[in-house]
Amino acid sequence: MTMIGFVVFGLVVGALARLIKPGRQRLGLLWTLLLGLAGSVIGGTVASALGTGDVFELNVLGAVVAIIAAVALIGVAESLAGRSRGRR
């Protein structure tokens, strides 16, 4: 059940990051989920390093860092996708 919760939280983090990031994003649901999961792992790792809990444990600091990391990852993904589309 922990992995299902982690995937759902990653999707929520990805959706929140897309809402926070200004402009239109051309990312599908799968990329939103993957970037949200990556943001969740980063947030959990930072929270764990600061001693607030385990990597997969939900806490406020980990959630905030996860959303910030997902916003940054979406920005990077957009810039990489824009570069590859611009070359064609």
C-alpha positions in Angstrom: 0.0 0.0 0.0 3.0 2.3 0.5 3.9 2.3 -3.1 0.4 3.1 -4.3 0.3 6.0 -1.9 3.7 7.2 -3.2 2.5 7.0 -6.8 -0.7 8.9 -5.9 1.3 11.5 -4.0 3.7 11.9 -6.9 0.7 12.5 -9.2 -0.6 15.2 -6.8 2.8 16.8 -6.6 3.1 16.8 -10.3 -0.4 18.4 -10.8 0.3 21.0 -8.1 3.7 21.8 -9.7 1.9 22.3 -13.1 -0.6 24.6 -11.5 2.1 26.7 -9.7 4.4 27.0 -12.8 3.2 29.9 -15.0 2.5 29.4 -18.6 1.3 26.5 -20.6 3.1 23.2 -20.2 3.1 20.6 -23.0 3.5 17.6 -20.8 1.2 14.6 -20.7 -0.1 12.8 -17.7 2.7 10.3 -17.8 5.4 13.0 -17.7 3.5 14.8 -15.0 3.5 11.6 -12.9 7.1 10.8 -13.5 8.3 14.3 -12.7 6.0 14.4 -9.6 7.5 11.1 -8.5 11.0 12.4 -9.0 10.1 15.5 -7.0 8.7 13.3 -4.3 11.9 11.3 -4.1 13.9 14.5 -3.9 11.6 16.0 -1.2 11.7 12.8 0.8 15.5 12.6 0.5 16.0 16.2 1.7 13.5 15.8 4.5 15.3 12.5 5.5 18.7 14.2 5.4 17.3 17.0 7.7 16.1 14.3 10.2 12.3 14.9 9.8 11.5 11.3 8.8 12.0 8.5 6.3 12.2 9.1 2.5 8.8 7.5 2.0 7.2 9.1 5.0 4.8 12.0 4.3 5.6 15.2 6.2 5.2 18.9 5.5 8.8 19.7 4.8 9.1 16.8 2.4 5.9 17.8 0.6 7.1 21.4 0.2 10.5 20.4 -1.1 8.8 17.8 -3.4 6.6 20.5 -5.0 9.5 22.9 -5.4 11.6 20.2 -7.0 8.8 19.1 -9.3 8.3 22.7 -10.5 12.0 22.9 -11.2 12.0 19.5 -13.0 9.0 20.6 -15.1 10.9 23.8 -16.1 13.9 21.7 -17.1 11.7 19.2 -19.1 10.0 22.1 -20.9 13.3 23.7 -21.9 14.7 20.4 -23.1 11.5 19.6 -25.1 11.6 23.1 -26.6 15.1 22.7 -27.7 14.5 19.4 -29.4 11.3 20.7 -31.1 13.2 23.8 -32.3 15.7 21.8 -34.2 13.2 20.1 -36.4 
